[in-house]
Structures are given as structure tokens and as C-alpha cells.
Amino acid sequence: MTFVLSFFVVLSLFPVLSAIQCYNGAQGVYVNNPKTLPTVDCGGGVSTCSKTVDLVGQIATRSCGPGTTCTYAGAQSNKGYCYNVSTSQTQCCCYGNLCNDSVRAGVNIGYLIIPLLILFGFQSRKFIF
């Protein structure tokens, strides 16, 4: 039983430990179709994607994020964020593969599904292992 629990805990951490992909490039904000941009592997030390919107130049720039966490004003955000850097610029940070495709911050779906599967397994007590 301890092995099964340890296995699921390690499995639930995998999305955090693995490298992610992000959209990479710049395009006009009115185009707003990041699926036409190339994607890039961010490497093992990065688990966030970013999007910066220049409201004056009307350009959205997408790339790999600043590192392993989204941090704003010294506080870590577990869900990601979007904030106004100034009246002419917005900065977004998000977690998960290709999460920088829209203006809202994304959450890796693995963070939601894996704990539910673990709870369901404990509820039913019918493990396959």
C-alpha cells in the first residue's frame, strides 16, 4: 500500500519536473492566433511560459517563462497570473505545455486529475496493483 501511494505521489510530481513547451514569437494582438507561432522546448529548469503584451505597439510576445515558478511582487503564484506592468504593458506567466496561448493564466490539468484518481482509488479500495 505504501508503494502504491509513493508511486502516485511521484507520478503527480512528473508535470512539475518535466520540461515543457511554450509558444515562441511575436505577433499583432489583433491576430491573436498563437497556434501559428513555433513552439520551443524550454528545458529541464523551466516549468513556466510567459506572454507580454505591448498595448502601444499592439504586439504580443510569447516565450518560455522566467523559471520554475510564477512570481509577482515577491509572492509565488500557484495558478499563474496576468498583471499590468504599466499602462502600456501587460505581463502573464502560466504553468503547463503551451499555456501561453491566451490572455488568461493556465493550470496544468494533471494537477486536477491525478489527485482525483488517487482519491477515487482510496475510496473504492480496488487497486489494480
C-alpha positions as a Markdown table, in Angstrom:
| # | Residue | x | y | z |
|---|---|---|---|---|
| 1 | Met | 0.0 | 0.0 | 0.0 |
| 2 | Thr | 2.9 | 2.4 | 0.8 |
| 3 | Phe | 4.5 | 1.6 | -2.5 |
| 4 | Val | 1.2 | 2.5 | -4.4 |
| 5 | Leu | 0.9 | 5.8 | -2.5 |
| 6 | Ser | 4.5 | 6.6 | -3.2 |
| 7 | Phe | 4.1 | 5.7 | -6.9 |
| 8 | Phe | 1.1 | 8.1 | -7.2 |
| 9 | Val | 2.9 | 10.9 | -5.4 |
| 10 | Val | 5.9 | 10.6 | -7.7 |
| 11 | Leu | 3.6 | 10.4 | -10.7 |
| 12 | Ser | 1.7 | 13.5 | -9.7 |
| 13 | Leu | 5.0 | 15.5 | -9.5 |
| 14 | Phe | 6.1 | 14.5 | -13.0 |
| 15 | Pro | 4.4 | 17.5 | -14.7 |
| 16 | Val | 6.4 | 19.8 | -12.5 |
| 17 | Leu | 9.7 | 18.0 | -13.1 |
| 18 | Ser | 9.5 | 17.6 | -16.8 |
| 19 | Ala | 10.4 | 20.1 | -19.5 |
| 20 | Ile | 7.5 | 22.0 | -21.1 |
| 21 | Gln | 6.8 | 23.6 | -24.4 |
| 22 | Cys | 5.8 | 27.2 | -25.0 |
| 23 | Tyr | 4.7 | 29.2 | -27.9 |
| 24 | Asn | 7.6 | 31.4 | -29.0 |
| 25 | Gly | 7.5 | 34.6 | -31.1 |
| 26 | Ala | 5.7 | 37.9 | -31.6 |
| 27 | Gln | 2.5 | 38.8 | -33.4 |
| 28 | Gly | -0.1 | 41.6 | -33.5 |
| 29 | Val | -2.6 | 41.5 | -30.7 |
| 30 | Tyr | -5.5 | 41.6 | -33.1 |
| 31 | Val | -4.2 | 38.5 | -34.9 |
| 32 | Asn | -4.0 | 36.6 | -31.5 |
| 33 | Asn | -3.5 | 33.2 | -33.1 |
| 34 | Pro | -0.5 | 31.7 | -31.2 |
| 35 | Lys | -1.1 | 28.3 | -32.9 |
| 36 | Thr | 0.6 | 29.8 | -35.9 |
| 37 | Leu | 3.8 | 30.5 | -33.9 |
| 38 | Pro | 6.6 | 28.0 | -33.5 |
| 39 | Thr | 6.8 | 26.1 | -30.2 |
| 40 | Val | 10.0 | 25.7 | -28.2 |
| 41 | Asp | 11.2 | 23.1 | -25.6 |
| 42 | Cys | 12.0 | 25.2 | -22.5 |
| 43 | Gly | 14.5 | 22.8 | -20.9 |
| 44 | Gly | 14.5 | 21.0 | -17.6 |
| 45 | Gly | 14.9 | 24.1 | -15.4 |
| 46 | Val | 11.9 | 25.9 | -16.7 |
| 47 | Ser | 8.3 | 25.0 | -16.0 |
| 48 | Thr | 6.5 | 28.2 | -16.9 |
| 49 | Cys | 5.6 | 30.1 | -20.1 |
| 50 | Ser | 5.2 | 33.9 | -20.5 |
| 51 | Lys | 3.3 | 36.3 | -22.6 |
| 52 | Thr | 4.0 | 40.1 | -22.7 |
| 53 | Val | 1.6 | 42.4 | -24.4 |
| 54 | Asp | 2.7 | 45.8 | -25.6 |
| 55 | Leu | -0.5 | 47.8 | -25.8 |
| 56 | Val | 1.1 | 50.8 | -27.6 |
| 57 | Gly | 2.8 | 48.7 | -30.3 |
| 58 | Gln | -0.1 | 46.2 | -30.2 |
| 59 | Ile | 2.4 | 43.2 | -30.1 |
| 60 | Ala | 2.0 | 40.1 | -28.1 |
| 61 | Thr | 5.3 | 38.3 | -27.4 |
| 62 | Arg | 5.3 | 34.7 | -26.2 |
| 63 | Ser | 8.3 | 32.6 | -24.8 |
| 64 | Cys | 9.5 | 30.3 | -22.1 |
| 65 | Gly | 8.9 | 31.7 | -18.6 |
| 66 | Pro | 11.3 | 33.0 | -16.1 |
| 67 | Gly | 11.9 | 29.7 | -14.4 |
| 68 | Thr | 10.2 | 27.1 | -12.2 |
| 69 | Thr | 7.6 | 29.5 | -10.6 |
| 70 | Cys | 5.5 | 32.4 | -11.5 |
| 71 | Thr | 6.5 | 35.2 | -9.0 |
| 72 | Tyr | 4.9 | 38.6 | -8.9 |
| 73 | Ala | 6.0 | 41.3 | -6.3 |
| 74 | Gly | 7.9 | 38.7 | -4.4 |
| 75 | Ala | 5.0 | 36.3 | -4.0 |
| 76 | Gln | 4.7 | 33.0 | -5.8 |
| 77 | Ser | 1.5 | 32.3 | -7.7 |
| 78 | Asn | 0.5 | 28.6 | -7.9 |
| 79 | Lys | -2.1 | 29.4 | -10.6 |
| 80 | Gly | -0.1 | 31.8 | -12.7 |
| 81 | Tyr | -1.0 | 35.5 | -13.2 |
| 82 | Cys | -1.5 | 38.4 | -15.6 |
| 83 | Tyr | -0.8 | 41.9 | -14.3 |
| 84 | Asn | -0.3 | 45.4 | -15.7 |
| 85 | Val | 3.3 | 46.3 | -15.7 |
| 86 | Ser | 2.3 | 49.8 | -16.7 |
| 87 | Thr | -0.5 | 51.5 | -18.6 |
| 88 | Ser | 1.1 | 50.2 | -21.8 |
| 89 | Gln | 2.3 | 46.7 | -21.0 |
| 90 | Thr | 0.8 | 43.5 | -19.5 |
| 91 | Gln | 2.8 | 40.5 | -18.3 |
| 92 | Cys | 1.4 | 37.0 | -17.9 |
| 93 | Cys | 3.0 | 33.8 | -16.5 |
| 94 | Cys | 1.5 | 30.3 | -16.6 |
| 95 | Tyr | 2.2 | 26.7 | -15.9 |
| 96 | Gly | 1.9 | 23.8 | -18.4 |
| 97 | Asn | 2.5 | 22.9 | -22.0 |
| 98 | Leu | 1.6 | 25.7 | -24.5 |
| 99 | Cys | -0.3 | 27.6 | -21.7 |
| 100 | Asn | 0.7 | 31.0 | -23.1 |
| 101 | Asp | -1.8 | 30.8 | -25.9 |
| 102 | Ser | -4.4 | 33.2 | -24.4 |
| 103 | Val | -4.7 | 36.1 | -22.1 |
| 104 | Arg | -5.7 | 34.1 | -19.0 |
| 105 | Ala | -3.2 | 32.1 | -17.0 |
| 106 | Gly | -3.5 | 28.3 | -17.3 |
| 107 | Val | -3.3 | 25.4 | -14.9 |
| 108 | Asn | -1.8 | 22.1 | -15.8 |
| 109 | Ile | -4.7 | 19.6 | -15.9 |
| 110 | Gly | -2.6 | 16.9 | -14.3 |
| 111 | Tyr | -2.8 | 18.9 | -11.1 |
| 112 | Leu | -6.5 | 18.3 | -11.1 |
| 113 | Ile | -6.9 | 14.8 | -12.5 |
| 114 | Ile | -4.2 | 12.9 | -10.6 |
| 115 | Pro | -5.4 | 13.8 | -7.1 |
| 116 | Leu | -8.9 | 12.8 | -8.1 |
| 117 | Leu | -7.7 | 9.5 | -9.3 |
| 118 | Ile | -5.8 | 8.9 | -6.1 |
| 119 | Leu | -8.9 | 9.8 | -4.0 |
| 120 | Phe | -11.1 | 7.5 | -6.1 |
| 121 | Gly | -8.6 | 4.7 | -5.6 |
| 122 | Phe | -8.7 | 5.1 | -1.9 |
| 123 | Gln | -12.5 | 5.3 | -1.9 |
| 124 | Ser | -13.0 | 2.2 | -3.9 |
| 125 | Arg | -10.0 | 0.3 | -2.3 |
| 126 | Lys | -9.8 | -1.7 | -5.5 |
| 127 | Phe | -6.2 | -1.0 | -6.7 |
| 128 | Ile | -5.0 | -2.7 | -9.8 |
| 129 | Phe | -1.5 | -3.2 | -8.3 |
